[in-house]
Protein backbone atom coordinates (compact mmCIF):
# COMPACT_ATOMS: atom_id res chain seq x y z
CA UNK A 1 0.00 0.00 0.00
CA UNK A 2 2.82 2.39 0.94
CA UNK A 3 4.66 1.53 -2.28
CA UNK A 4 1.52 2.19 -4.34
CA UNK A 5 1.07 5.54 -2.56
CA UNK A 6 4.70 6.48 -3.26
CA UNK A 7 4.22 5.58 -6.94
CA UNK A 8 1.07 7.73 -7.20
CA UNK A 9 2.85 10.59 -5.43
CA UNK A 10 5.85 10.31 -7.80
CA UNK A 11 3.55 10.27 -10.84
CA UNK A 12 1.75 13.36 -9.49
CA UNK A 13 5.05 15.21 -8.95
CA UNK A 14 6.25 14.36 -12.45
CA UNK A 15 2.91 15.48 -13.92
CA UNK A 16 3.03 18.76 -12.00
CA UNK A 17 6.64 19.25 -13.14
CA UNK A 18 5.67 18.67 -16.78
CA UNK A 19 2.73 21.07 -16.50
CA UNK A 20 4.91 23.77 -14.92
CA UNK A 21 7.64 23.20 -17.50
CA UNK A 22 5.08 23.43 -20.32
CA UNK A 23 3.68 26.66 -18.85
CA UNK A 24 7.22 28.03 -18.53
CA UNK A 25 7.99 27.36 -22.21
CA UNK A 26 4.67 28.84 -23.26
CA UNK A 27 5.00 32.00 -21.14
CA UNK A 28 8.75 32.68 -21.40
CA UNK A 29 8.74 33.82 -25.06
CA UNK A 30 5.86 36.19 -24.28
CA UNK A 31 7.78 37.61 -21.33
CA UNK A 32 10.86 38.04 -23.51
CA UNK A 33 8.75 39.73 -26.19
CA UNK A 34 7.43 42.20 -23.64
CA UNK A 35 10.96 42.98 -22.55
CA UNK A 36 11.93 43.77 -26.13
CA UNK A 37 8.84 45.96 -26.45
CA UNK A 38 9.81 47.90 -23.33
CA UNK A 39 13.30 48.26 -24.71
CA UNK A 40 11.88 49.64 -27.96
CA UNK A 41 9.87 52.23 -26.07
CA UNK A 42 13.08 53.50 -24.52
CA UNK A 43 14.62 53.97 -27.96
CA UNK A 44 11.70 55.52 -29.82
CA UNK A 45 8.65 57.73 -29.48
CA UNK A 46 5.52 58.19 -31.54
CA UNK A 47 6.32 60.30 -34.60
CA UNK A 48 3.02 61.81 -35.73
CA UNK A 49 2.30 62.80 -39.30
CA UNK A 50 1.77 66.39 -38.13
CA UNK A 51 5.37 66.42 -36.85
CA UNK A 52 6.65 65.61 -40.34
CA UNK A 53 4.74 68.41 -42.08
CA UNK A 54 6.10 71.51 -40.38
CA UNK A 55 7.36 74.89 -41.65
CA UNK A 56 11.09 75.41 -42.13
CA UNK A 57 10.95 79.18 -41.64
CA UNK A 58 8.79 81.66 -39.66
CA UNK A 59 8.47 85.33 -40.64
CA UNK A 60 7.11 87.65 -37.94
CA UNK A 61 5.87 91.01 -39.24
CA UNK A 62 5.55 93.62 -36.49
CA UNK A 63 4.75 96.53 -38.82
CA UNK A 64 5.80 97.98 -42.17
CA UNK A 65 9.44 98.46 -41.09
CA UNK A 66 10.21 95.72 -38.58
CA UNK A 67 10.29 92.00 -39.23
CA UNK A 68 12.22 89.03 -37.84
CA UNK A 69 12.71 85.39 -38.83
CA UNK A 70 12.83 82.13 -36.85
CA UNK A 71 14.04 78.78 -38.14
CA UNK A 72 13.07 76.91 -34.98
CA UNK A 73 9.79 77.28 -33.10
CA UNK A 74 10.52 75.09 -30.06
CA UNK A 75 10.99 78.11 -27.78
CA UNK A 76 7.66 79.78 -28.57
CA UNK A 77 5.33 77.11 -29.99
CA UNK A 78 3.80 79.50 -32.52
CA UNK A 79 3.15 76.76 -35.08
CA UNK A 80 1.69 74.46 -32.41
CA UNK A 81 -0.85 77.10 -31.41
CA UNK A 82 -1.58 77.99 -35.05
CA UNK A 83 -2.24 74.33 -35.89
CA UNK A 84 -5.23 74.30 -33.54
CA UNK A 85 -6.73 77.41 -35.16
CA UNK A 86 -5.99 76.14 -38.66
CA UNK A 87 -7.56 72.75 -37.94
CA UNK A 88 -10.77 74.45 -36.77
CA UNK A 89 -10.90 76.59 -39.94
CA UNK A 90 -10.23 73.65 -42.29
CA UNK A 91 -13.16 71.81 -40.72
CA UNK A 92 -15.52 74.79 -40.31
CA UNK A 93 -18.79 75.14 -42.26
CA UNK A 94 -18.90 78.93 -41.80
CA UNK A 95 -16.02 80.25 -43.92
CA UNK A 96 -15.59 82.87 -46.61
CA UNK A 97 -12.85 82.66 -49.28
CA UNK A 98 -11.60 85.56 -51.42
CA UNK A 99 -8.84 85.74 -54.05
CA UNK A 100 -6.15 88.42 -53.86
CA UNK A 101 -3.37 89.35 -56.29
CA UNK A 102 0.34 88.80 -55.63
CA UNK A 103 0.87 92.57 -55.58
CA UNK A 104 -1.75 93.07 -52.88
CA UNK A 105 -0.59 90.07 -50.88
CA UNK A 106 2.99 91.40 -50.77
CA UNK A 107 1.70 94.43 -48.80
CA UNK A 108 0.18 92.20 -46.13
CA UNK A 109 3.60 91.81 -44.52
CA UNK A 110 3.26 95.43 -43.41
CA UNK A 111 0.55 94.31 -40.97
CA UNK A 112 1.02 92.46 -37.64
CA UNK A 113 1.19 88.82 -38.74
CA UNK A 114 3.11 85.55 -38.90
CA UNK A 115 3.97 83.73 -42.13
CA UNK A 116 4.82 80.03 -41.98
CA UNK A 117 6.90 78.84 -44.95
CA UNK A 118 7.11 75.19 -46.02
CA UNK A 119 10.15 73.83 -47.88
CA UNK A 120 7.87 72.25 -50.51
CA UNK A 121 4.29 72.75 -51.62
CA UNK A 122 2.06 70.66 -49.36
CA UNK A 123 -1.19 69.09 -50.53
CA UNK A 124 -3.92 70.98 -48.62
CA UNK A 125 -6.01 67.86 -48.03
CA UNK A 126 -2.95 66.05 -46.60
CA UNK A 127 -2.25 69.07 -44.38
CA UNK A 128 -5.84 68.95 -43.09
CA UNK A 129 -5.63 65.22 -42.37
CA UNK A 130 -2.25 65.69 -40.66
CA UNK A 131 -3.98 68.21 -38.39
CA UNK A 132 -6.59 65.53 -37.58
CA UNK A 133 -9.44 67.22 -39.46
CA UNK A 134 -11.90 64.38 -40.02
CA UNK A 135 -13.96 66.05 -42.75
CA UNK A 136 -12.03 68.87 -44.49
CA UNK A 137 -14.20 71.60 -46.05
CA UNK A 138 -14.04 73.07 -49.56
CA UNK A 139 -10.84 75.01 -48.81
CA UNK A 140 -8.94 71.92 -50.00
CA UNK A 141 -10.66 72.28 -53.38
CA UNK A 142 -10.28 76.07 -53.57
CA UNK A 143 -6.47 75.78 -53.19
CA UNK A 144 -5.08 72.27 -53.66
CA UNK A 145 -1.54 72.98 -52.45
CA UNK A 146 0.06 75.34 -49.91
CA UNK A 147 3.58 76.81 -49.81
CA UNK A 148 2.96 79.35 -47.04
CA UNK A 149 0.33 80.18 -44.42
CA UNK A 150 -0.22 83.79 -43.35
CA UNK A 151 -2.18 84.58 -40.18
CA UNK A 152 -3.24 88.16 -39.46
CA UNK A 153 -2.75 89.28 -35.83
CA UNK A 154 -3.78 92.93 -35.97
CA UNK A 155 -7.03 94.64 -34.99
CA UNK A 156 -10.29 93.72 -36.67
CA UNK A 157 -11.50 90.35 -37.93
CA UNK A 158 -8.80 87.62 -37.94
CA UNK A 159 -8.06 85.77 -41.18
CA UNK A 160 -5.66 83.38 -42.90
CA UNK A 161 -4.05 83.57 -46.32
CA UNK A 162 -3.15 80.24 -47.91
CA UNK A 163 -0.65 80.68 -50.75
CA UNK A 164 1.08 78.40 -53.24
CA UNK A 165 3.15 81.27 -54.73
CA UNK A 166 0.84 81.55 -57.76
CA UNK A 167 -2.54 81.77 -56.01
CA UNK A 168 -3.46 83.44 -52.72
CA UNK A 169 -6.72 82.81 -50.85
CA UNK A 170 -7.95 84.93 -47.91
CA UNK A 171 -10.04 82.83 -45.54
CA UNK A 172 -12.36 84.35 -42.95
CA UNK A 173 -13.94 82.21 -40.25
CA UNK A 174 -16.01 83.46 -37.32
CA UNK A 175 -14.69 80.61 -35.16
CA UNK A 176 -11.04 81.78 -35.36
CA UNK A 177 -9.75 82.51 -31.85
CA UNK A 178 -6.21 83.89 -32.08
CA UNK A 179 -6.05 85.78 -28.77
CA UNK A 180 -3.44 83.47 -27.20
CA UNK A 181 -1.33 83.58 -30.35
CA UNK A 182 -1.65 87.37 -30.44
CA UNK A 183 -0.41 87.63 -26.84
CA UNK A 184 2.65 85.50 -27.71
CA UNK A 185 3.30 87.63 -30.78
CA UNK A 186 3.18 90.89 -28.79
CA UNK A 187 5.52 89.46 -26.13
CA UNK A 188 8.05 88.52 -28.84
CA UNK A 189 7.74 92.01 -30.32
CA UNK A 190 8.57 93.57 -26.94
CA UNK A 191 11.63 91.30 -26.56
CA UNK A 192 12.75 92.08 -30.11
CA UNK A 193 13.00 95.77 -29.24
CA UNK A 194 15.52 95.02 -26.47
CA UNK A 195 19.21 94.79 -27.42
CA UNK A 196 20.91 91.61 -26.30
CA UNK A 197 17.85 89.38 -26.67
CA UNK A 198 19.32 87.91 -29.86
CA UNK A 199 16.60 89.05 -32.28
CA UNK A 200 17.54 90.48 -35.67
CA UNK A 201 15.40 92.77 -37.80
CA UNK A 202 14.90 91.70 -41.41
CA UNK A 203 14.10 93.85 -44.45
CA UNK A 204 12.55 93.01 -47.82
CA UNK A 205 14.73 93.05 -50.94
CA UNK A 206 11.61 94.11 -52.82
CA UNK A 207 11.00 97.16 -50.64
CA UNK A 208 14.64 98.28 -50.56
CA UNK A 209 15.95 97.42 -54.06
CA UNK A 210 12.84 96.77 -56.10
CA UNK A 211 13.80 93.12 -56.60
CA UNK A 212 11.08 90.89 -57.93
CA UNK A 213 11.22 88.65 -54.83
CA UNK A 214 9.74 89.27 -51.41
CA UNK A 215 12.79 87.88 -49.57
CA UNK A 216 13.63 89.16 -46.09
CA UNK A 217 17.25 89.57 -44.98
CA UNK A 218 18.94 91.30 -42.01
CA UNK A 219 21.12 94.42 -42.15
CA UNK A 220 22.96 93.43 -38.99
CA UNK A 221 23.29 90.35 -36.82
CA UNK A 222 22.96 90.38 -33.04
CA UNK A 223 24.23 87.39 -31.08
CA UNK A 224 26.19 84.44 -32.39
CA UNK A 225 25.57 80.99 -33.82
CA UNK A 226 26.67 78.20 -31.42
CA UNK A 227 29.72 76.15 -32.34
CA UNK A 228 28.50 72.58 -32.84
CA UNK A 229 30.41 69.31 -33.18
CA UNK A 230 28.81 66.14 -34.54
CA UNK A 231 29.80 62.48 -34.67
CA UNK A 232 29.16 59.41 -36.82
CA UNK A 233 26.97 57.27 -34.56
CA UNK A 234 27.13 54.11 -36.68
CA UNK A 235 30.93 54.10 -36.94
CA UNK A 236 31.22 54.33 -33.17
CA UNK A 237 28.67 51.59 -32.36
CA UNK A 238 29.90 48.32 -30.86
CA UNK A 239 28.56 44.96 -32.07
CA UNK A 240 25.90 44.89 -29.35
CA UNK A 241 24.54 48.27 -30.41
CA UNK A 242 24.44 47.19 -34.07
CA UNK A 243 22.56 44.04 -33.22
CA UNK A 244 20.02 45.98 -31.20
CA UNK A 245 19.30 48.12 -34.28
CA UNK A 246 18.85 44.96 -36.39
CA UNK A 247 16.45 43.49 -33.82
CA UNK A 248 14.39 46.68 -33.93
CA UNK A 249 14.08 46.71 -37.71
CA UNK A 250 13.22 43.02 -38.08
CA UNK A 251 11.39 42.69 -34.75
CA UNK A 252 13.25 39.42 -34.19
CA UNK A 253 15.95 38.16 -31.89
CA UNK A 254 19.46 38.31 -33.37
CA UNK A 255 19.47 34.49 -33.18
CA UNK A 256 17.12 34.42 -36.20
CA UNK A 257 18.98 37.08 -38.21
CA UNK A 258 21.88 36.44 -40.58
CA UNK A 259 24.86 38.72 -39.88
CA UNK A 260 27.69 39.54 -42.31
CA UNK A 261 30.62 41.79 -41.37
CA UNK A 262 32.36 43.29 -44.40
CA UNK A 263 36.05 44.05 -44.69
CA UNK A 264 35.48 47.79 -44.15
CA UNK A 265 33.56 46.98 -40.92
CA UNK A 266 30.14 47.73 -42.43
CA UNK A 267 27.59 45.15 -41.26
CA UNK A 268 24.77 43.51 -43.22
CA UNK A 269 21.76 41.83 -41.61
CA UNK A 270 19.27 39.65 -43.50
CA UNK A 271 15.92 38.16 -42.53
CA UNK A 272 13.07 36.87 -44.69
CA UNK A 273 13.97 38.84 -47.87
CA UNK A 274 14.62 41.99 -45.83
CA UNK A 275 18.11 43.51 -45.79
CA UNK A 276 19.61 46.04 -43.36
CA UNK A 277 23.07 47.52 -43.84
CA UNK A 278 24.91 49.65 -41.27
CA UNK A 279 27.60 51.50 -43.21
CA UNK A 280 30.77 52.88 -41.69
CA UNK A 281 30.06 56.19 -43.46
CA UNK A 282 27.18 56.70 -41.01
CA UNK A 283 24.20 55.57 -43.09
CA UNK A 284 21.56 52.98 -42.23
CA UNK A 285 20.09 51.32 -45.34
CA UNK A 286 17.03 49.06 -45.37
CA UNK A 287 15.47 47.18 -48.29
CA UNK A 288 12.29 45.11 -48.46
CA UNK A 289 11.17 44.18 -52.01
CA UNK A 290 7.56 44.73 -52.98
CA UNK A 291 5.38 41.73 -52.23
CA UNK A 292 2.54 42.74 -54.56
CA UNK A 293 1.88 45.23 -57.33
CA UNK A 294 0.59 48.64 -56.24
CA UNK A 295 -1.54 50.11 -59.03
CA UNK A 296 -2.79 53.27 -57.29
CA UNK A 297 -0.69 55.57 -55.10
CA UNK A 298 -2.06 57.20 -51.96
CA UNK A 299 0.00 60.07 -50.53
CA UNK A 300 -1.77 60.22 -47.18
CA UNK A 301 -1.39 56.49 -46.58
CA UNK A 302 2.24 56.61 -47.71
CA UNK A 303 3.05 59.51 -45.37
CA UNK A 304 1.32 57.73 -42.48
CA UNK A 305 3.29 54.54 -43.23
CA UNK A 306 6.55 56.53 -43.31
CA UNK A 307 5.71 58.23 -40.00
CA UNK A 308 5.00 54.88 -38.34
CA UNK A 309 8.15 53.27 -39.80
CA UNK A 310 10.42 56.15 -38.72
CA UNK A 311 8.83 56.19 -35.27
CA UNK A 312 9.39 52.48 -34.80
CA UNK A 313 12.92 52.26 -36.17
CA UNK A 314 14.64 55.65 -36.07
CA UNK A 315 13.47 56.76 -32.64
CA UNK A 316 13.22 60.38 -31.58
CA UNK A 317 14.57 62.54 -34.40
CA UNK A 318 14.27 66.10 -33.14
CA UNK A 319 14.29 68.75 -35.82
CA UNK A 320 13.39 66.45 -38.71
CA UNK A 321 10.98 67.76 -41.36
CA UNK A 322 9.61 66.67 -44.74
CA UNK A 323 11.55 68.51 -47.45
CA UNK A 324 10.38 66.98 -50.74
CA UNK A 325 8.27 64.19 -52.15
CA UNK A 326 8.10 62.87 -55.69
CA UNK A 327 6.07 60.24 -57.50
CA UNK A 328 8.00 57.11 -58.50
CA UNK A 329 7.32 53.87 -60.41
CA UNK A 330 9.18 50.63 -59.67
CA UNK A 331 8.42 47.19 -61.15
CA UNK A 332 5.03 48.40 -62.45
CA UNK A 333 4.11 49.69 -58.98
CA UNK A 334 3.52 53.36 -58.15
CA UNK A 335 4.53 55.10 -54.93
CA UNK A 336 6.43 58.05 -53.45
CA UNK A 337 10.02 58.94 -52.67
CA UNK A 338 9.97 61.06 -49.48
CA UNK A 339 12.98 63.16 -48.48
CA UNK A 340 13.61 64.65 -45.05
CA UNK A 341 16.06 67.23 -43.75
CA UNK A 342 16.83 68.17 -40.14
CA UNK A 343 17.91 71.02 -37.89
CA UNK A 344 20.76 71.39 -35.41
CA UNK A 345 20.25 73.90 -32.61
CA UNK A 346 17.30 75.27 -34.56
CA UNK A 347 19.09 75.78 -37.92
CA UNK A 348 18.66 73.68 -41.10
CA UNK A 349 21.64 71.48 -42.00
CA UNK A 350 23.26 71.09 -45.43
CA UNK A 351 25.29 67.91 -45.88
CA UNK A 352 28.65 68.01 -47.61
CA UNK A 353 28.77 64.25 -48.25
CA UNK A 354 28.48 63.60 -52.00
CA UNK A 355 27.16 60.09 -51.32
CA UNK A 356 24.35 61.40 -49.10
CA UNK A 357 22.00 64.13 -50.30
CA UNK A 358 19.30 63.94 -47.64
CA UNK A 359 19.06 63.15 -43.95
CA UNK A 360 16.37 60.52 -44.62
CA UNK A 361 15.14 59.16 -47.94
CA UNK A 362 12.34 56.61 -47.94
CA UNK A 363 10.44 54.89 -50.78
CA UNK A 364 6.86 54.12 -49.76
CA UNK A 365 4.15 52.31 -51.71
CA UNK A 366 1.02 53.01 -49.65
CA UNK A 367 1.42 50.62 -46.68
CA UNK A 368 4.78 49.15 -47.76
CA UNK A 369 8.27 50.60 -47.22
CA UNK A 370 10.48 49.39 -50.06
CA UNK A 371 13.69 51.22 -49.11
CA UNK A 372 14.96 53.50 -46.37
CA UNK A 373 18.22 55.41 -46.06
CA UNK A 374 19.11 57.39 -42.95
CA UNK A 375 22.33 59.37 -42.46
CA UNK A 376 22.89 59.62 -38.71
CA UNK A 377 24.98 62.50 -37.38
CA UNK A 378 24.63 63.27 -33.69
CA UNK A 379 25.17 66.59 -31.92
CA UNK A 380 27.88 65.91 -29.32
CA UNK A 381 26.54 68.77 -27.16
CA UNK A 382 30.01 70.04 -26.39
CA UNK A 383 30.21 73.35 -24.53
CA UNK A 384 32.58 75.56 -26.51
CA UNK A 385 33.43 79.27 -26.46
CA UNK A 386 31.45 80.23 -29.53
CA UNK A 387 33.73 82.59 -31.46
CA UNK A 388 37.01 84.37 -31.14
CA UNK A 389 36.95 87.78 -29.48
CA UNK A 390 36.17 90.54 -31.94
CA UNK A 391 34.85 88.13 -34.58
CA UNK A 392 31.37 89.12 -35.75
CA UNK A 393 28.78 87.47 -37.94
CA UNK A 394 28.31 88.98 -41.38
CA UNK A 395 24.76 89.77 -42.41
CA UNK A 396 23.44 88.60 -45.75
CA UNK A 397 23.74 92.00 -47.46
CA UNK A 398 27.49 91.87 -46.77
CA UNK A 399 27.62 88.35 -48.20
CA UNK A 400 25.90 89.55 -51.38
CA UNK A 401 28.24 92.56 -51.63
CA UNK A 402 31.41 90.46 -51.12
CA UNK A 403 30.29 87.87 -53.70
CA UNK A 404 28.42 90.10 -56.13
CA UNK A 405 30.66 89.39 -59.15
CA UNK A 406 30.26 85.66 -58.53
CA UNK A 407 26.46 86.00 -58.38
CA UNK A 408 26.50 87.97 -61.65
CA UNK A 409 28.46 85.13 -63.30
CA UNK A 410 25.91 82.60 -62.06
CA UNK A 411 23.10 84.84 -63.29
CA UNK A 412 24.69 85.01 -66.77
CA UNK A 413 24.84 81.19 -66.94
CA UNK A 414 21.05 81.16 -66.89
CA UNK A 415 20.69 84.34 -69.03
CA UNK A 416 23.70 83.74 -71.32
CA UNK A 417 22.55 86.24 -73.94
CA UNK A 418 23.29 89.18 -71.65
CA UNK A 419 26.49 91.09 -70.94
CA UNK A 420 27.64 91.27 -67.33
CA UNK A 421 28.08 95.04 -67.48
CA UNK A 422 24.44 95.43 -68.47
CA UNK A 423 23.03 93.49 -65.51
CA UNK A 424 21.27 95.71 -62.99
CA UNK A 425 21.40 95.05 -59.24
CA UNK A 426 17.69 94.36 -58.95
CA UNK A 427 17.97 91.78 -61.77
CA UNK A 428 20.65 89.86 -59.87
CA UNK A 429 18.64 90.07 -56.67
CA UNK A 430 15.54 88.83 -58.51
CA UNK A 431 17.62 85.82 -59.57
CA UNK A 432 17.78 84.88 -55.85
CA UNK A 433 14.90 82.68 -54.66
CA UNK A 434 15.68 82.54 -50.95
CA UNK A 435 18.34 83.33 -48.33
CA UNK A 436 18.61 81.33 -45.11
CA UNK A 437 20.91 80.97 -42.13
CA UNK A 438 22.01 77.33 -41.86
CA UNK A 439 24.71 74.90 -40.76
CA UNK A 440 27.03 73.16 -43.21
CA UNK A 441 28.22 69.69 -42.15
CA UNK A 442 31.42 68.89 -44.11
CA UNK A 443 31.08 65.18 -43.21
CA UNK A 444 34.85 64.75 -43.01
CA UNK A 445 35.37 63.22 -39.56
CA UNK A 446 33.73 60.43 -37.57
CA UNK A 447 34.01 62.33 -34.31
CA UNK A 448 34.21 66.03 -33.37
CA UNK A 449 33.43 67.21 -36.90
CA UNK A 450 32.67 70.94 -36.64
CA UNK A 451 29.62 72.15 -38.55
CA UNK A 452 30.01 75.60 -40.09
CA UNK A 453 27.42 78.42 -39.81
CA UNK A 454 26.59 79.63 -43.35
CA UNK A 455 24.36 81.97 -45.27
CA UNK A 456 22.69 79.86 -47.96
CA UNK A 457 21.67 81.73 -51.10
CA UNK A 458 19.28 79.70 -53.23
CA UNK A 459 18.99 80.81 -56.86
CA UNK A 460 17.30 79.62 -60.03
CA UNK A 461 20.55 77.81 -60.82
CA UNK A 462 21.25 76.10 -57.47
CA UNK A 463 22.36 76.91 -53.94
CA UNK A 464 25.54 78.44 -52.53
CA UNK A 465 26.73 78.36 -48.90
CA UNK A 466 28.94 81.19 -47.60
CA UNK A 467 30.77 81.18 -44.25
CA UNK A 468 28.97 83.65 -41.95
CA UNK A 469 32.27 84.96 -40.52
CA UNK A 470 34.57 85.11 -43.58
CA UNK A 471 32.00 85.43 -46.38
CA UNK A 472 33.85 82.82 -48.46
CA UNK A 473 32.01 80.27 -50.59
CA UNK A 474 32.45 76.84 -48.99
CA UNK A 475 29.82 74.76 -50.78
CA UNK A 476 27.75 74.91 -53.93
CA UNK A 477 25.24 72.67 -55.64
CA UNK A 478 24.07 73.72 -59.09
CA UNK A 479 21.21 72.40 -61.18
CA UNK A 480 17.74 71.37 -60.08
CORVENSUL-V298673 format. One record per backbone hydrogen bond with DSSP energy under -1.0 kcal/mol. NH is the residue of the N-H (numbers start at 1). CO is the residue of the C=O. If there is no record, write none. Layout:
{{NH	CO} {NH	CO}}
This chain:
{{5	1} {6	2} {7	3} {8	4} {9	5} {10	6} {11	7} {12	8} {13	9} {14	10} {15	11} {16	12} {17	13} {18	14} {19	15} {20	16} {21	17} {22	18} {23	19} {24	20} {25	21} {26	22} {27	23} {28	24} {31	27} {32	28} {33	29} {34	30} {35	31} {36	32} {37	33} {38	34} {39	35} {40	36} {41	37} {42	38} {44	40} {51	48} {53	49} {54	52} {56	117} {57	117} {58	70} {59	115} {60	68} {61	113} {62	66} {63	66} {68	60} {70	58} {77	73} {81	77} {82	78} {83	79} {84	80} {85	81} {86	82} {87	83} {88	84} {89	85} {90	86} {96	172} {98	170} {100	168} {105	101} {106	102} {107	104} {108	105} {110	107} {111	108} {113	61} {114	151} {115	59} {116	149} {117	57} {118	147} {122	146} {124	144} {127	123} {128	124} {129	125} {130	126} {131	127} {132	129} {133	128} {137	90} {140	137} {142	138} {143	139} {146	122} {147	163} {148	163} {149	116} {150	161} {151	114} {152	159} {153	112} {160	171} {161	150} {162	169} {163	148} {164	167} {169	162} {170	98} {171	160} {172	96} {176	173} {182	178} {183	179} {184	180} {185	181} {186	182} {187	183} {188	184} {189	185} {190	186} {191	187} {192	188} {193	189} {194	191} {197	194} {202	67} {203	217} {205	215} {208	204} {209	205} {210	206} {211	205} {215	213} {217	203} {230	449} {231	378} {232	446} {236	232} {237	234} {242	238} {243	239} {244	240} {245	241} {246	242} {247	243} {248	244} {249	245} {250	246} {251	247} {256	253} {257	254} {258	270} {260	268} {262	266} {265	262} {267	278} {268	260} {269	276} {270	258} {271	274} {274	271} {275	287} {276	269} {277	285} {278	267} {279	283} {282	279} {284	374} {285	277} {286	372} {287	275} {288	370} {302	298} {303	299} {304	300} {305	301} {306	302} {307	303} {308	304} {309	305} {310	306} {311	307} {312	308} {313	309} {314	310} {320	317} {321	341} {322	52} {323	339} {324	339} {326	337} {328	335} {330	333} {333	330} {334	294} {335	328} {336	364} {337	326} {338	362} {339	324} {340	360} {341	321} {344	347} {347	344} {349	342} {350	439} {352	441} {356	353} {359	340} {360	340} {361	373} {362	338} {363	371} {364	336} {365	368} {368	365} {370	363} {371	363} {372	286} {373	361} {374	284} {375	359} {376	282} {378	231} {380	229} {391	388} {394	468} {399	395} {400	396} {401	397} {402	398} {403	399} {404	401} {407	403} {408	404} {409	405} {410	406} {411	407} {412	408} {413	409} {415	411} {418	415} {422	419} {423	420} {428	424} {429	425} {430	426} {433	458} {434	458} {436	456} {438	454} {439	348} {440	452} {441	350} {449	230} {451	228} {452	440} {454	438} {455	466} {456	436} {457	464} {458	434} {459	462} {460	431} {463	477} {464	457} {465	475} {466	455} {467	472} {468	453} {471	467} {474	465} {475	465} {477	463} {479	461}}
